């Protein structure tokens, strides 16, 4: 299944980072600040940061990125949390 956070052609590049991103996001008290720090080091995160800065909740960001890539968010989470 594709990685909803991957904005490049090579999906192997960011797949391992998704678990880390998910853990950071789920435990962060300030996800915007967290993504600002990530985005500084990874320009591929700019679309995520843009959505957060435009008022999207972390859940809305995840769902939006999934939908843009034709991924069912619930199915993706089932695979991620197994």
C-alpha positions as CSV (number, residue, x, y, z in Angstrom):
1,X,0.0,0.0,0.0
2,X,1.4,3.5,-0.8
3,X,2.6,5.8,1.9
4,X,0.2,8.8,2.2
5,X,3.1,11.0,3.4
6,X,5.3,10.2,0.4
7,X,5.5,13.0,-2.1
8,X,8.3,11.4,-4.2
9,X,8.3,8.7,-6.8
10,X,10.4,6.3,-4.6
11,X,8.0,5.1,-1.9
12,X,10.8,3.2,-0.1
13,X,12.5,6.4,0.9
14,X,9.8,7.6,3.3
15,X,8.1,4.3,4.3
16,X,10.2,3.7,7.3
17,X,9.7,7.3,8.5
18,X,5.9,6.9,8.5
19,X,5.9,5.0,11.8
20,X,8.1,7.7,13.3
21,X,5.9,10.4,12.0
22,X,2.8,8.7,13.2
23,X,4.3,8.3,16.7
24,X,5.5,11.9,16.8
25,X,2.1,13.2,15.6
26,X,0.1,11.0,18.0
27,X,2.1,12.1,21.0
28,X,2.9,15.7,20.1
29,X,1.2,18.6,22.0
30,X,2.1,20.9,19.2
31,X,2.0,19.1,15.8
32,X,2.5,22.3,13.8
33,X,5.8,23.0,15.6
34,X,6.8,19.3,15.2
35,X,6.2,19.5,11.4
36,X,8.0,22.8,11.2
37,X,11.1,21.1,12.6
38,X,10.6,18.1,10.3
39,X,10.0,20.3,7.2
40,X,13.2,22.2,7.8
41,X,15.1,19.0,7.2
42,X,12.7,17.4,4.7
43,X,11.2,19.5,2.1
44,X,8.8,16.6,1.1
45,X,6.9,17.5,4.3
46,X,6.0,20.9,3.0
47,X,2.5,19.8,1.8
48,X,1.8,18.5,5.3
49,X,3.0,21.7,7.0
50,X,1.0,23.8,4.5
51,X,-2.2,21.9,5.5
52,X,-1.5,22.3,9.2
53,X,-0.8,26.0,8.8
54,X,-4.2,26.4,7.0
55,X,-6.1,25.1,10.0
56,X,-6.3,21.4,9.2
57,X,-6.2,19.0,12.2
58,X,-3.6,16.2,12.1
59,X,-6.4,13.8,11.3
60,X,-7.6,16.0,8.5
61,X,-4.1,16.2,7.1
62,X,-3.7,12.4,7.2
63,X,-7.1,11.8,5.6
64,X,-6.5,14.5,2.9
65,X,-3.1,13.0,1.9
66,X,-4.6,9.6,1.8
67,X,-7.5,10.7,-0.4
68,X,-5.2,12.6,-2.7
69,X,-3.3,9.3,-3.3
70,X,-6.4,7.1,-3.6
71,X,-5.7,5.4,-0.2
72,X,-8.4,4.3,2.2
73,X,-7.2,5.9,5.5
74,X,-8.8,3.2,7.7
75,X,-7.2,0.4,5.7
76,X,-3.8,2.1,5.9
77,X,-4.1,2.6,9.7
78,X,-5.1,-1.1,10.1
79,X,-1.8,-2.1,8.4
80,X,0.2,0.4,10.3
81,X,-1.0,-0.5,13.7
82,X,-0.7,-4.3,13.3
